[in-house]
Amino acid sequence: MKIALTTWEGWISPVFDVARQLLVVEIDDGKVAGRKEELLPGDETAAQIDRLVQLDVQVLICGAISQPMVDMADAQGIVVFPFVSGKVDEIITAWLENRLNRRGFRMPGYCGQF
C-alpha cells in the first residue's frame, strides 16, 4: 500500500490544494518499506489528483483540502484523511498504529471526524 503525505519542512503542509511537496510511503506488512519525496504541481486542481494517481497512491493524509479535491480523489479510489496536523514522522507512526483519529493530530479548529 502507498500512502502520501503533503509535507512542508518536516510537518504536514497546511493546505493540500496548493501543496508542492509530497512524501510517498510504501507500507508492507504494517511497516514502512520505503519512502520517496515527490513534487506536486500545486497550481491546478485536477493536476494535484492526477499526480497521486500516477504515483499509485491509495491513501492521502493532508491538512486542509477543498471539497472538490476530496471528491476527485474519492472518484479515483483514493481515501483522504484531511485536516491532519503534526510532524510527518509522528503522523506516519500514528497511521501505522491506527491512532491517526486522535485529537492531537487534528488541525486547530477542526471538529469533524476522519
Secondary structure, DSSP 4 states (H G I P E B T S, - for coil): -EEEEEEETTEE-SBGGG--EEEEEEEETTEEEEEEEEE---S-HHHHHHHHHHTT-SEEE-SB--HHHHHHHHHTT-EEE-SB-SBHHHHHHHHHTT-TTSGGGBPTT--S--
